[in-house]
Amino acid sequence: MSNILHELLSNYGLFIVLFVVGWFFGRRNEQAHLQELAKSEKVLGHIILSSERFYEPELAQETQGDLVIGSVVIAQDYFKMIIARLLSLVGKNLTTYETLLERARREALVRMKLQAQYQGYNQIYGVRLEVSNINQLGSMVEAIAYGTAVYTVNNPKVPPPLPR
């Protein structure tokens, strides 16, 4: 028994160590990205989003709307995808894919809001989200958020100053 365990560790030990290290750093990077998204969403919280298509907000004088777009491509780390493939064999809920899609959608919305803020707008209506796979494994997704950005007079939220 000891001989078999020693042989397994000598043959696969390096792979197991690299797998654990890769998984740890991938998880740490994912958590850092989620925290950065939360900060950005808080800073850009004054911009109102609406999915209403034919909404007619009360615009400030001499203001017209512009198309704003936020686009992102996000990939999941290889080690989490291995775990997801193993879990899919037994029919488990694949939270790996869920967090990948959540991060992509949130990042696309943040980038769209940031573009609207730089152009001086405080509301986006007609917001649409599109998500698509980039590769066959599903480990890379592209998310695009777009809408019509306007400056409205009835937005009670005051925008913070732009970062320099």
Summary of the structure (lengths in Angstrom):
residues: 164
radius of gyration: 21.8
end to end distance: 64.2
largest distance: 82.0
contacts: 436
relative contact order: 0.20
helix: 48%
strand: 23%
